[in-house]
Amino acid sequence: MLVPIHLDDGIKKSEVEIEDLTFSSLGLREGDLEEFLRLNIDLLFGDNESLLVIGQQVRNQQGGRSDLVALDENGNLVLIEIKRDLQDIRNRKEPFEFQAIRYAANYAKIKDVDELVDNLFVPYIERHRTEYEESVLTTSEMARRRITSFLAKNNAVKTFNRKQRIVLVAAEFDAQTLSACAWLINNHVDLNCFTIHPVKIGEQYLLSVNQVLPPMPIEDFYVEIIDEKSRATSRVSPDDTGMSRTYLPRMPKLFEWGIVQKDDLLTIKDFEDSEAKALNPKEVEFKGERMSYNQWGQKVTGWSSICIYEWAKSQRLDDLLDKLRREKMTELSQVGIE
């Protein structure tokens, strides 16, 4: 629920009207949403994942077409299927989730990078050629270099396409689709459902983006009890904080803790000429241009999305932001500070 307020004298409700809209009522097609997500894939995963979009409207031998395909930091293929509105889901001849499963099965047959390059990434680059810098390389050579570099830098060469992930995106899901997806997740299918729908507040249009499935386990909210006997002699590993990357502290908290400070110099590990200056919790300055931390990481790496905390290194503290924030959480837990 969104509640408009004003703060002239405490908190008071504002009379500004909030209007829930549909993409169809705005005259937007499914292809418009697909293209928006292609260029803003980090809206689904935030700054928690490194992804490389490598396919769009990929056809299989039976004439089916998957909307978007990405490669994640573990070398898995991520199938992203999009439906504009609930009516689009209901109008399908086959269930939304079954369509995605069928496409995922197609991608399970891909055994090597060359096959991925030829069948997905080359057509994708040719479709969006103006987004890539001019190069003496052929499209095939460029595609192969980008994928092999992405896999190598993420240490995912040996785990290439060991499993396939499914991401379903729609303005709304019907109960039957959510029931089937929940069952698949409970049976170890790597599947996420996101809702994305337009909202109008006054004269401004906004998009509401939410992950519906899987929900955050209630146990993730618990704070662990530290064993007083072992506290003085043991140290919790950064990987044993009990928190997934999704729920780790973000940049505002890193500024509050002093892990990142104004004018700190940051670099992206393993990438030359990547130095940027931290301006505030939202922006850096890179080569004279202000941009978000994610935009900086994307610009340096050429990836569609980046887990900036695992790649950004503080020159002042000489370590990666992810390691520094996990160590701070461990330190705070040991002294009993939440």
C-alpha positions in Angstrom: 0.0 0.0 0.0 1.2 3.5 -0.9 -0.1 6.4 1.3 0.7 9.9 0.1 1.6 12.2 2.9 3.0 15.7 3.5 5.3 16.8 6.4 4.4 20.5 6.9 3.3 19.9 10.5 4.2 16.3 11.5 2.7 13.6 9.3 -0.5 14.2 7.6 -2.3 12.4 4.8 -2.1 14.1 1.4 -5.1 14.4 -0.9 -3.0 13.5 -3.9 -4.7 10.7 -5.7 -3.0 7.3 -6.2 -4.2 5.4 -9.2 -3.4 1.8 -10.0 -3.1 1.4 -13.7 -2.5 -1.4 -16.2 0.0 -1.5 -19.1 -2.8 -2.1 -21.6 -4.7 1.0 -20.3 -1.6 3.0 -21.0 -1.4 1.7 -24.5 1.8 -0.3 -23.8 2.4 -3.7 -25.4 4.2 -6.7 -23.9 7.1 -5.8 -26.1 7.4 -2.4 -24.4 7.8 -4.1 -21.0 10.2 -6.6 -22.4 12.5 -3.9 -23.9 12.3 -1.9 -20.6 13.4 -4.9 -18.6 16.1 -5.8 -21.0 17.7 -2.4 -20.5 16.9 -2.3 -16.7 17.3 -6.0 -15.6 18.8 -4.8 -12.3 15.3 -3.7 -11.3 14.4 -7.3 -10.7 17.6 -8.3 -8.8 18.9 -5.0 -7.6 22.6 -4.9 -6.8 22.6 -8.5 -5.7 23.5 -10.4 -8.9 25.8 -10.1 -11.8 24.0 -10.9 -15.0 24.7 -10.7 -18.7 21.7 -10.6 -21.0 22.5 -12.7 -24.1 19.2 -13.4 -25.8 15.9 -11.9 -26.8 12.9 -13.5 -28.5 14.9 -16.7 -29.0 13.1 -19.2 -31.2 13.2 -23.0 -30.7 12.6 -25.7 -33.3 8.9 -25.9 -32.5 8.4 -22.2 -33.2 8.2 -21.0 -29.6 10.0 -17.8 -28.5 11.4 -17.1 -25.1 11.4 -13.4 -24.1 14.8 -12.8 -22.5 17.8 -15.0 -21.6 20.6 -14.1 -19.3 23.8 -15.7 -18.0 24.3 -15.4 -14.2 27.5 -15.3 -12.2 27.4 -19.0 -11.6 27.2 -19.8 -15.3 23.5 -20.7 -15.2 21.1 -19.7 -18.0 18.3 -17.5 -16.7 15.0 -17.7 -18.7 12.9 -14.5 -18.2 9.3 -14.8 -19.4 7.1 -11.7 -19.4 3.3 -11.2 -19.5 1.9 -7.7 -19.6 -1.3 -8.1 -17.7 -3.3 -10.9 -16.0 -5.6 -11.2 -19.0 -2.5 -12.1 -21.1 -1.8 -15.0 -18.8 -5.4 -16.2 -19.0 -5.5 -15.9 -22.7 -2.6 -18.3 -23.3 -3.3 -21.8 -24.7 -0.9 -23.3 -22.2 -0.1 -22.2 -18.6 2.5 -19.4 -18.2 4.7 -21.6 -15.9 4.6 -24.6 -18.3 5.7 -22.4 -21.2 8.7 -21.4 -19.2 9.5 -24.9 -18.2 9.4 -26.0 -21.8 11.9 -23.3 -22.8 14.1 -24.0 -19.9 14.3 -27.7 -21.0 15.5 -26.4 -24.4 18.3 -24.5 -22.8 19.4 -27.5 -20.7 20.6 -29.1 -23.9 23.3 -26.4 -24.4 26.6 -28.0 -23.5 29.2 -25.5 -24.5 29.9 -21.7 -25.0 30.1 -22.0 -28.8 26.5 -23.2 -29.0 25.4 -20.4 -26.7 27.3 -17.8 -28.8 26.0 -19.0 -32.2 22.3 -19.6 -31.2 21.7 -16.7 -28.7 24.3 -14.1 -28.3 25.3 -13.4 -31.9 21.7 -12.7 -33.0 21.2 -10.6 -29.8 24.3 -8.4 -30.5 23.3 -8.0 -34.2 19.8 -7.0 -33.1 21.3 -4.3 -30.8 24.5 -3.5 -32.6 24.3 0.2 -31.9 24.7 -0.5 -28.2 28.1 -2.0 -28.7 31.3 -0.1 -29.4 32.8 -0.3 -32.9 35.3 -3.1 -33.1 37.4 -4.9 -35.7 36.1 -8.2 -34.2 33.4 -10.0 -35.9 30.1 -10.3 -34.1 30.9 -13.9 -33.3 34.3 -13.1 -31.9 32.9 -10.3 -29.8 30.1 -12.5 -28.4 32.5 -15.3 -27.6 35.0 -12.9 -25.8 32.2 -11.3 -23.8 30.8 -14.6 -22.6 34.1 -16.2 -21.8 35.3 -13.1 -20.0 32.1 -13.0 -17.9 32.4 -16.7 -17.0 36.2 -16.4 -16.2 35.9 -13.3 -14.1 33.1 -14.9 -12.1 34.9 -18.2 -11.7 32.0 -19.9 -13.5 33.7 -21.7 -16.4 33.5 -25.1 -14.8 29.8 -24.6 -13.7 28.6 -23.4 -17.1 24.9 -24.2 -17.5 24.7 -26.9 -14.8 21.2 -25.7 -14.1 18.6 -23.4 -15.6 16.7 -20.7 -13.7 13.2 -19.4 -14.5 12.0 -15.9 -13.8 8.3 -15.0 -14.4 7.3 -11.3 -14.6 3.7 -10.0 -14.9 1.6 -7.2 -13.6 -0.4 -9.8 -11.6 -0.6 -13.5 -11.2 -3.7 -15.7 -10.9 -3.9 -18.0 -7.9 -3.5 -21.2 -10.1 -0.2 -19.9 -11.5 1.2 -19.0 -8.1 0.1 -22.4 -6.7 2.0 -24.2 -9.5 5.1 -22.0 -9.1 5.1 -22.5 -5.3 5.0 -26.3 -5.8 7.9 -26.1 -8.3 10.0 -24.0 -5.9 9.2 -26.4 -3.1 10.5 -29.2 -5.4 13.8 -27.4 -5.9 13.1 -25.7 -9.2 15.0 -22.4 -9.2 12.1 -20.1 -10.0 11.2 -16.5 -9.1 7.9 -14.6 -9.7 7.9 -10.8 -9.8 5.0 -8.4 -10.2 5.6 -5.1 -12.0 2.7 -2.7 -12.6 2.3 1.0 -13.2 1.0 3.5 -10.6 0.1 7.1 -11.0 0.5 9.5 -8.1 -0.7 13.0 -9.0 0.9 13.6 -12.4 3.8 11.2 -11.9 4.0 7.7 -13.2 5.8 5.0 -11.2 6.5 1.3 -11.5 5.9 -1.0 -8.5 8.3 -3.9 -8.6 7.9 -6.8 -6.0 9.2 -10.3 -5.7 6.2 -12.6 -4.9 7.9 -16.0 -4.9 9.8 -17.3 -3.2 9.0 -15.3 0.0 11.8 -14.5 2.5 11.9 -17.2 5.1 10.8 -16.0 8.5 14.0 -17.4 10.0 16.0 -14.8 8.0 14.7 -12.1 10.4 16.1 -13.9 13.5 19.3 -12.6 15.1 21.5 -15.4 16.3 22.5 -15.8 19.9 26.3 -15.7 20.5 27.8 -18.4 22.7 29.5 -16.4 25.4 32.0 -19.2 26.1 33.3 -19.3 22.6 32.8 -15.6 21.8 36.3 -14.6 22.9 38.1 -17.3 21.0 36.0 -17.8 17.9 35.1 -15.6 14.9 32.1 -16.0 12.8 33.0 -16.4 9.1 31.6 -13.8 6.8 29.7 -16.5 5.0 28.1 -17.6 8.3 26.3 -14.4 9.1 23.0 -16.1 8.5 22.0 -13.5 5.9 21.7 -14.0 2.2 23.1 -11.3 -0.1 19.5 -10.0 -0.7 19.3 -8.8 2.9 22.8 -7.6 3.6 23.3 -3.9 4.3 23.3 -1.5 1.3 25.3 1.6 0.5 23.6 4.0 2.9 24.5 1.7 5.9 28.1 1.4 4.5 28.3 5.2 4.6 26.9 5.3 8.1 29.5 2.8 9.3 32.3 4.6 7.6 33.2 1.7 5.3 32.6 4.1 2.4 33.2 7.8 2.8 32.7 10.8 0.6 35.6 11.2 -1.9 36.8 7.6 -1.3 38.3 6.1 -4.5 36.8 2.8 -5.6 37.8 0.4 -8.3 36.2 -2.7 -9.9 38.4 -5.7 -9.3 40.1 -7.2 -12.3 39.2 -4.2 -14.5 41.8 -1.6 -15.4 40.9 2.1 -15.7 37.8 1.6 -13.4 38.6 4.2 -10.7 35.6 6.2 -9.5 35.0 8.6 -6.6 32.3 8.1 -4.1 30.0 11.1 -3.9 27.2 9.9 -1.7 25.3 6.7 -0.9 23.7 6.8 -4.4 26.3 8.2 -6.8 29.9 8.0 -7.9 31.8 10.1 -10.3 33.4 8.1 -13.1 35.4 9.9 -15.8 33.8 13.2 -15.0 30.2 11.8 -15.1 27.9 11.3 -12.2 26.1 7.9 -12.1 24.8 5.3 -9.7 27.0 2.6 -8.3 25.3 0.0 -10.5 25.6 2.1 -13.6 29.3 2.5 -12.9 29.8 -1.2 -12.5 27.8 -1.9 -15.7 29.7 0.7 -17.7 33.1 -0.7 -16.6 32.3 -4.4 -17.1 29.8 -4.3 -20.0 27.5 -6.6 -18.0 23.7 -6.1 -17.8 23.7 -6.1 -14.0 26.4 -6.4 -11.3 26.6 -7.3 -7.7 28.5 -4.1 -7.0 29.5 -5.0 -3.4 31.3 -8.2 -4.6 33.2 -6.2 -7.2 33.9 -2.7 -5.8 37.1 -2.4 -3.9 37.9 0.5 -1.4 41.4 1.8 -2.1 41.4 3.3 1.4 40.6 0.1 3.2 42.2 -2.2 0.5 39.3 -4.7 0.4 36.0 -5.5 -1.3 32.9 -3.8 0.0 31.1 -7.2 0.5 33.9 -8.5 2.8 34.1 -5.2 4.7 30.3 -5.1 5.4 30.2 -8.8 6.5 33.1 -8.2 8.8 31.3 -5.2 10.3 28.1 -7.3 10.8 30.1 -9.9 12.6 31.8 -7.3 14.8 28.4 -5.8 15.7 26.9 -9.2 16.5 29.8 -10.0 18.8 29.2 -6.9 20.9 25.5 -7.4 20.9 24.6 -4.4 18.7 21.8 -5.0 16.1 
